[in-house]
């Protein structure tokens, strides 16, 4: 997923993307209830607004980034 998300991040400058290695940050994985990889979480104004589990296409990442 990293290459796909990186490509979208270059195109979508109005959205910030962050990567977290859950093996290196287990407390953060627990905080967000991450149980499968990859997991994308959309956070807006400090609140989770959407979650995607598993591989998705570049088009789907773009749609996810702008979902409510």
C-alpha positions as CSV (number, residue, x, y, z in Angstrom):
1,X,0.0,0.0,0.0
2,X,2.9,2.4,0.7
3,X,3.6,3.1,-3.0
4,X,0.0,3.7,-3.8
5,X,-0.6,6.0,-0.8
6,X,2.7,7.8,-1.5
7,X,1.5,8.5,-5.0
8,X,-1.8,9.8,-3.8
9,X,-0.1,11.9,-1.1
10,X,2.0,13.7,-3.8
11,X,-1.2,14.5,-5.8
12,X,-3.5,15.4,-2.8
13,X,-1.7,18.3,-1.1
14,X,-4.8,19.3,0.9
15,X,-4.7,16.0,2.8
16,X,-1.9,14.9,5.2
17,X,-0.8,11.3,5.1
18,X,1.1,9.5,7.9
19,X,2.6,6.0,8.1
20,X,2.8,4.1,11.4
21,X,4.8,0.9,11.8
22,X,2.5,-0.9,14.3
23,X,5.4,-3.3,15.3
24,X,7.4,-0.2,16.4
25,X,4.3,1.6,17.8
26,X,2.1,-1.0,19.5
27,X,0.5,1.5,21.8
28,X,-0.7,3.6,18.9
29,X,-2.1,0.5,17.2
30,X,-3.9,-0.4,20.4
31,X,-5.3,3.2,20.7
32,X,-6.8,3.0,17.3
33,X,-7.8,-0.6,17.5
34,X,-5.7,-1.7,14.5
35,X,-5.9,-5.5,14.2
36,X,-5.1,-5.9,10.5
37,X,-2.6,-4.5,8.0
38,X,-3.0,-2.4,6.0
39,X,-5.5,-0.2,7.8
40,X,-6.2,3.4,6.6
41,X,-7.9,5.7,9.1
42,X,-9.2,9.1,8.1
43,X,-9.1,11.6,11.0
44,X,-10.7,15.0,10.7
45,X,-10.8,17.5,13.6
46,X,-9.3,14.9,15.9
47,X,-12.0,12.3,15.2
48,X,-12.0,9.2,13.1
49,X,-14.4,9.7,10.2
50,X,-13.6,6.6,8.1
51,X,-11.6,3.4,8.2
52,X,-10.5,1.0,5.4
53,X,-9.1,-2.5,6.0
54,X,-7.1,-4.3,3.4
55,X,-5.6,-3.4,0.0
56,X,-7.4,-0.8,-2.1
57,X,-6.6,0.9,-5.4
58,X,-5.2,4.3,-6.0
59,X,-8.7,5.5,-7.0
60,X,-10.1,4.1,-3.8
61,X,-7.4,5.8,-1.7
62,X,-8.3,9.2,-3.3
63,X,-12.0,8.6,-2.6
64,X,-11.2,7.6,0.9
65,X,-9.1,10.7,1.5
66,X,-12.0,12.9,0.7
67,X,-14.8,10.8,2.3
68,X,-16.8,12.1,5.3
